[in-house]
Amino acid sequence: MTRQMTTLELGLRTPGGEPVDLWRTLISHGFAGLSPTVLDEEDRTLAFTVRVLGGRPRRVRVSEGSRTRRGGRARLDVLGPPPGPKVVRAVLEGAAHVLRLDQDLSPFYLKASGDPDLAWAALGAGRMLRSPTVFEDVVKTVCTTNCAWSATVRMVDALVTNLGEPAIGGDGPLSSAFPSPAAMAEAPEGFYRDVVRAGYRGEYLAALARRVAEGELDLEAFATATPEVLPDGELEAELLALPGVGPYAAAHIMMTLGRHSRLILDSWTRPKYTRLLGRNKPVSDRQIERRFRPYGDYAGLAFWLFVTRDWVDEGAANRG
């Protein structure tokens, strides 16, 4: 039986007119494999769930679309019954948000084009996939701290399965919308301990959800605040004040916010950088930071692209 769907197209146009490598965007970091997002490397598609104001969430699948004289386009398959105008608008805006089409990367490309190690990135890499909400990215980042990737997947799957709102066009509980702050705030302590098995993170996740649900904390404001209004140093301080967020987590969250001055230095990126340089002894953080300092506000992005260049040829199991 053919699955019902409606196909839309989204122009991959950006503020600076720079190119967009859609596939590089879809695999830009490991969150592409955390529910309710599903990356299909064979078909080169990414499925995600979009919330619709006043309606049920919808399941969407994005892939390469047609090419025109004005540039590439993304194909958006809206799964389920034909969408009305409100759903179409939510899907188009939601996809543009997830793909970060509002970000101008042309200054970074200008710097990268003169770097033999990163000139390839100027062809359209560097757009970091983000979740529909900052809250989702923060929660997922906290779930990556001090644990194996398999534990992160387990925790996020439990949150989506048990607290997420089912999506029209979805194919089971893992395609539900990521739980709202209110849903997570209402969950009892035992849920985080026995179902999510979040360990010490459970207290942090519950506290974070309560603060957002009660209006004490506006995480979504971070997505629209410009560096002039909220400089990177102040943004980092705000993030470090959140429950469960340390230097690594703050740098990762900043990456999903389009702020790339901080390097994500952790147990995966450090040895990967050392290996790519062909060295046996670890490279110090100071040496790594010095290598990418010329990129200024894009130093973290340059470092991330350096260590993930081979992701196009590697399987998902090699990403983290």
Order of alpha helices (4+ residues) and beta strands (2+ residues): beta-alpha-beta-beta-beta-beta-alpha-alpha-alpha-alpha-alpha-alpha-alpha-alpha-alpha-alpha-alpha-alpha
